[in-house]
Amino acid sequence: MRTQPIKSTCLALLALAALPLLAVEVKPYDADAVNAAVEEGKTVVLDFHAPWCGTCRKQSKIFEELDVDNSVVFKVDYDKAKDLRKEYKVKKQSTLVRLGEKGETGRLLGETKPDAIAAFLKGNAE
């Protein structure tokens, strides 16, 4: 009986299971990094986040759990980034603004459903 191929397959599967789940890349807001990510063709989302906001905390947890290729979320401090809020016309924390080469390509406000946020990151929702 040949057990080597089965053994090798099992070891490979165990190695894959030990890898951490890929999450959406989350970084602090930096204008140069945002521009670079847009130029690289990544899906870029500005997350207008407030640490005191329960919805924002839920969204952050969802970002940690999602695996959406080529996406980067930049956390914008809602309380401190008044000029950026004004530029993007953001009136409430927990606002997600998706950017592309020509500017804003979508927006979500207060969304906490993982499927809806994943679709938004993939560019399938407005």
N, C-alpha and C positions, 0 to 999 in steps of 0.2 A: 504494500500500500504506500502510495506516495503522499506524504503529509507536508513536504516542503512548500509547495505552492500555497496550500491552505494556511500554513504557518506564516509565510511571508505576507499574505493578504491580511491576515489578522493583525500582524504587527504594524502594517501600514495603516490600517484602520484605527488602531489604538493611537498611533502617532498623530493622525489627523484629529482625533477626538481631543487630544491634549493641547492642540493649538488654541489660542484665545480666539473668541469670535471677533470678526472684524466689525468695527463700529464706524459710524460716520465720524470723520475727522472733525474735531471741535477745537477751535483756537480762540484766543482773545482777539478782539478787533484790532486790526492794523491796516490802515488804508493801502499801504504798499503791498502787503500780503494779499489783500482782497483783489487789487488790480492784477497782481501776478497770477492768482488762481483763475480769474476770469480769462486772462490771456492764454492760460494753459488749457482752456476749454472745460474746466471743472464746473460742476454745479455749485454755485456760491449762494449761501443763505446768510443773511444778517439776522441774528436772533436778538431782538430787543428784550433783554432779560433783566429782571429785578430780583435780587436775592430774597426779598420779602414776599414774592409772588408765588402762590401755590401752583398755579397753572404753569408758570415758568419752570418750576422744579420738576413737574411732571414731564414737560417737554424735554428737559435736559436728560432725564432718565431714559426717555424714548430714544434720543440720539445715541445714547450709550448702547442700546440694544439693537439698533437697526444696522443692517449691512447693505448700504447703497453705494455702489462703486462710484468713484470719481466725484464725490461730494465733500464739501467742506463747509462747516457752519462757523461763522465768526460771531462770538458773543459780544454784544454791545451793551454796556452798562446803561440801562434805561434812565437811571437817575442822574448820571453824570454827562451823558452824551446829548445835551440839548440841541446843539447845532446839527448833529446827525439826525436826530429825531425830526427836526424842522426840515432838513433837506429831503427826507423820505416821507414827510407828512405822517409820521407815526404818532398816534394820539394815545395809545395804550400799550402797556407792557404786554409781553407774550405775543408780540407781533413778529412774524417771520416774513422777511422780504427776500425773494429769490432774484438774483442778478444774472445778467448775461452781457454780451458785448455791447448791446445797445441800451443798457440800463435795466430797469426793473422788468421782470418777466412774470412775476406772480407774487401773491401775498396771502398769508393765512393769519387769522387773528384768533387766539385763544384755543387753538385746536390741540386736543390731547388723545386723539385716536391714532395709534401707531400706523394703521393702514393709510390713513389720510395724509399723515406726515411723510410716509415713505413715498406715496404717489406724488406729493408736492416736491420732494427732493428729486424724483425722477422726471419732473417737468410735466406730469400728467394731471395737475390740478391747478386751479387759479385761486 
